[in-house]
Amino acid sequence: MDVVVSAAGDTPFKPVAEIAPEDYEAAFRGKVLSQIELVRQGVGHVAARGSFTLISGVLADEPIPTGSAASMANGAIEAFVRAAAIEIAPQRVNAVSPTVFTESLDDYGSFFPGMPSVDLARVTEAYVRSVEGAQTGQVYAVR
């Protein structure tokens, strides 16, 4: 196998005063640990110069109300990518960090007031850059 790509992860959106420790744990399991496991287990199955591309998101850099669990998870993914890149070389690992998808504005647009959306086609281009490029330890922001 040459490439492993992840575009999945789930986090709850609740105000800090209402979010429970279990919600943060769920965000960590659903978005962070699941992707870390792809890399951890994949290292032995991906070609020596193969790559992993994970997903984080805009909330690592631009938090929103009710988004603390997502911000935590996205930041953790980005830190993991930078750290894992130096350990798994010559295999590569990067992350794509999009803002809200234009195609999902009806469902999620109200969570991201004032933030521009991005078409899935642009996000796909960032994945292609990660997979086909030579960089490692990068977070490709798609804004």
N, C-alpha and C positions, 0 to 999 in steps of 0.2 A: 504494500500500500504506500502511496506517495503523499497523500494529503488527507487530513482530517479537518473538517469544518463544522463549527457549531454556530447555530443562530437561534438558540433556545434558552430560555430561563424565565423563571416566574418569581415575582416579588409582590408582597402586599403593599397597598397604599393606604396608610392611616396616619392621623396626627400623632406626634410623639407622645402626647398625653394619653392616647388611647391604645397605642401599639403595645403588644405584650412581648415578653422575651421569646415566646414561641414563634411570633411573627418574624422576628429577626433571624431566628434559627431556620425557619422555613425559607426565608430569602437566601440565606447563606447556603443551605442545602440545594435549593431549587436553581440557583444561578451560579453560585461559586463552586461548591464541591462537585457538582455534576460535570462542570467543564474541566476542573482540575483533574478529575478522574479520567476524562478523555485523554488528557495529556499523559498522566501518570501511567495508565495502562497501555496507551498507544505507543509510548517510547520504544518498547520492544517489538512493535509490529510495523512501524513506519520506517521507510527507507532511510538510510544514513543521511541523506540530504533532503529528506521529506519535510513537510511543514504541518503545523497546527494553526488554525485561525479560530479565535474565540470571539464572543460578543460581550461588550460592556454597554456603555450608553452615556448620553449627555449628562445624566444626573451625577456622574462622578465629578464633573466640573461645575455644573450649574444646577444646584439643588432647587427643588420646588417644595411647597407645602405638601405634606403627606408622603413625601418621597424619601424619607430618611433610610428606609430599608433598601430601596433600590440604589440610592447613593452609596451606601455601605457596600453592597454587593458589586456594583460597577467599579468602585475604587479598589476593592480586593482583587478583582479580575485583572485590572491594569497593573497592580503591584506584582501579582503572580507572573504575568507575562514578562515583565522586566527581569524578575529574578530567575524564572525558569530558562529564559533565553541563554543565560550564561552557563547554565548547567547541562543543557541537552545538546549544545552545539556538537556537530554541525547541523543537527536538525534545527528547524526554526519554529518560533512561536510568536504570533502577533495577535492583536485584537482589533476589531472594528468597533467604533464608538459612534453610533448614529444618534441623531435627535429623533423626535417623533416622526414616524412614517406618514407621508401624505395620505397613503391609502388607508390609514387607521385614524385619521383625524375625527371622524364621526364618533368613534368610541373613546379616544384618548386626548383629543385636542384640547379639551377644557382643563386638563392637568398641566398643560404647557403654555400658559398665556404669554404671548409676546415672543415665543420662540418660533423660528422658521421651521417648517417641516422639510423632509427630504424624501424624494421618490425612491422606491425600492430599487430602481435601476441604478441610481447613484450608489446605494449601499452595496449592490452587487459588484460594481466597479471596484470598490474598496476591497472586497473579498478577493477579486481577481488579482489586484495589486499584491495583496498579502500572499496569495498562493503562488503566483508566478514570479514575484520579485525575489530579491536576494536579501532583503532586510530581515532582521529578527529583533525581538524585544520592543517592537513598535506598537503604538496605539494610533490607528488611522481614524481621526475624527471626521465624520461626515455631517456637515452642518449646512 
